[in-house]
């Protein structure tokens, strides 16, 4: 990567990429804020709400490796511009699905496919843009775009629904994202790719033991994060007994503290140094999340305790993804970052594909306590694998 705006170690370029990540996440994570409205609009069960989320993740996952190959081949900028415009169009498409649940699944899968451009492209941009010695902090700042976008989408969708239809919130987000795509196209220069589209070099990555263990950890991290994202609003409504606006506020609060956690974790990892430092910080955060999910197993009904637990989960498990990606990009060659990120994100998404419907089924059968026990167990496995990664770096 050569003398571009991003390649010169520019905080301005970091900010541009972080802003793009925020706009992209506003679009994609709007579906998590709309779970309560989807349940009511389509008269579906909790497990079918999970299937709705799974459809988005399926589209996201299927297109990750093609997106990673496009990033490595043509550079991140064109992929990011096209991806954000596609997200805007797909988000509007979701609002025209009712009353067909099948059409809803198709449109949300297209939304996920458009979002597949996010991690391979933005991670490549951050690796090139980060000033010397600040890679983990820069990655954490970029990952704040995910939590800020997710939190803002929950406030917009649930807040607008108080005075208008939930679809209006989706339209507002789509207009904002399309506008940012145009601004981004003129302000961000990006980094050139190889100039050719090639299949990802997975064989080389498969021989990297630290990378393989990290991808395995990502599977269980994704299961925990997406279960929490998918059912926070419903849990607060059903168990605590609040309205959708307050439940959306709790989800937004987890994203605010997730942002703080990502910045703090990245700064600490930079001080510790290298991918080993990033793995150490992520390990501590996941261990804390295990304890917090365990609290949800045996408690319920208290708004104050529920808010406190979810806010702390934002600092821990949501705050861990920045250092997760920093560690991932640190154990592979720069030319493989697009493919390596696609592999790591695929693992996160596969966990998200399986876990939310399973969580919903367990809730229907046994209750939320058993569901959170399942999530706690998944986080334990992720913690063990992060320990293995740390030893192999």
Buried (B, 14 or more C-beta within 10 A) or exposed (E): BEEBBBBBBBBEBBBBBBBBBBBBBBBBBBBBBBBBBBBEBBEBEBBBBBBBBBBBBBBBBBBBBBBBBBBBBBBBBBBBBBBBBBBBBBBBBBBEBBEEBEBBBBBBBBBBBBBBBBBBBBBBBBBBBBBEEBBBBBBBBBBBBBBBBBBBBBBBBBBBBEEEEBBBBBBBBBEBBBEBBEEBBEEBBBBBBEEEEEEBBBEBBEEBEBBBBBBBBBBBBBBBBBBBBBBBBBBBBBBBEBEBEBBBBBBBBBBBBBBBBBBBBBBBBBEBEBBBBBBBBBBBBBBBBBEBBBBBBEBBEEBEBBBBBBBBBBBBBBBBBBBBBBBBBBBBEEEBBBBBBBBBBBBBBBBBBBBBBBBBBBBEEEEBBEBBBBBBBBBBBBBBBBBBBBEBB
